[in-house]
Amino acid sequence: MLNRRVLMVAVCLVLLVSGAGADDDYREARRLVQGGEIQPLETILQTVRRHTSGRVLEVEFEHEDERYIYEIEILDEKGVVWELKVDAVSGQLIQSEQED
């Protein structure tokens, strides 16, 4: 339960310091979640955690290629940063790549 709270606080902080664009993204994501059009970030993160361990560094919500995407940066236990792209509707992992 504590890890969940820490994670949510971290995500909120990232959204706060990212500026006005992040505020618009947050509002859009919230509207879509409330309308049942996309999965909540919490659900997406639970799915991601089943497939990979590590610490979430950053989360972005984007609309690209006509679909909603959560971009999640994770620092794994070896110190490698990964960027995961997850379809916000289906929860399906679209792309996973190591950051430079």
N, C-alpha and C positions, 0 to 999 in steps of 0.2 A: 504494500500500500504506500509506503514511504517513497519507493522508487517511482511509483506512478505520479505522486505529487511533485517530486523533484523534476521529473520529465515534463510535466505540464507547465511548471514554472519556467523551465528552460525554454520551452517552445514559446511561451508568452513573451519572455524577454527578447527572444530573437525577433519576434513580430514587432515588438515595441521599438527596438533600435534600428529596424530596417527602414523606417520612414513611412511616408504617406502612402506609397505604393503598397506596402505590406498591409496598411490599414484597409485599403480598398480590397485587397486579396482576402483579408480576414472577413470582411463584411460579405463578400461574394460567397466565400466558402460557407459561412454561417447560414446564409440564405438558402444555399443549395442543400445543406445538411437538413435544415428544418423542413424543406420541401420534399425530402426523401430522394433527392436526385443524385446525391453522392454519399459515400460512407464518411462517418466522422473520422477525424485524424486519429483518435484513440483506437478505433477499430483497425485502421491501417497499420498503426504502430504495433499492435498486438500480433498481427499477421507477419510483419517484417521481423519481429523478435523471434518468431518460431523458426525462421530460416537463417538468421544471422545474429551473432552477439556483438556487443560493442556499445558505444555511447553515441547517442544522437547529438550531433553538433548543430544542425540547422535543418529547418523544414521550410519549404516554399510551396505555395499553391499557385498553379499556373493553368492557363488554357492554351493548349497548343495542339496543332493538327486535329482540330475539331473535337478535342476531348479534354477533360479536366484531369490534371496530373498533380500528384504530390511528389516533389523532389526532396529526398531525404538524404542528408550527409551523415555518415556513420564513421566513427573512429573505431577500428577493430582492435582486438587485444594485442596485435603485432605493431600497432601504431600506424596502420595504413588507413587512409581516408577513402571511403567508397561513396559514390553518388548513386542512389537508387531512384528510379522513376517508377511510380506506382499509379495505375489507373484508379482514379478516385471513385469511379462508379463500380467497377468489378472487384477492385482490390488486387488485381493481377499485376505482378512484377513485369514491367515493360522493358526495363534496361537496368543493368548493373555494371558500373565501370569504376575502375580505380582512378582517383584524382591524381593529377601530376604534382 
